[in-house]
Amino acid sequence: MEEQEAPFPFNMIEGMMPMFPMMAVVGWMIVLIAFLIGATGLASSQATFFSDAKAIREGAAAGSAFVRANIDSHVIETWVPQFKFLGLGLGLMAITMALGTIAKRLRRMGMVISRHLPADLRSAMPPIPRRVRLFQLSTLMGVMILVAALVIGIVLATGAVPSYWNHSIANDLNPAQPGSELLAKLGLVSSFADWLNPLRLVGMAFLFTAITLALTVIIGTLRTQAAMLVRFYAEASGRR
């Protein structure tokens, strides 16, 4: 009595489940790298930008140290949070994969026990709960959304964000007129946080949902196996 192989893409997900320790390590490394970038690059850029009076730093021309520091600061603030959330997401994915591994081993253990029971007292193995596929899909969706948020953040950080801030604030950005290219870029630069931040939270919500579903699968498996053993004991005792 062998378990049938899961269809695609569930077979790919189940093949990745034993690698949950590596996923956790990679997730923590990403979070640590994001922290170091913030503690060094972002802190240094803001320290440079705010090292002089407002009139001087905002009047600095494109290419000056103040403008470069301002660009670096906004670029880091655009993509590093998405990078950090991907690391957190991988950590949650590792938890989900660990729970999935536990559930799979519990089911395999139940099959081994059932194989050693007398045929006339052996209960049929229940089908794989649909919640297994749901938590696997939820995990995949969560990570894909976080990866998409990171890609969008990198595209913005290498395009619109530095293109807009590579100007003198007082001489170019503040006097920008309606309909100008600078104001169009400002609209994009100012708006992405309003939808990109909620997008990554949707990804995190998928991952937390996957963890909850995985826990219910484990609880359900344990309850089913306990009921099977109680039924076997009752039927075996009645034959004595």
Helices and strands as residue ranges (DSSP letters): H 10-16, G 17-19, H 20-37, I 38-42, H 43-49, H 54-59, H 65-115, G 119-121, H 130-158, H 160-165, I 169-173, H 181-238
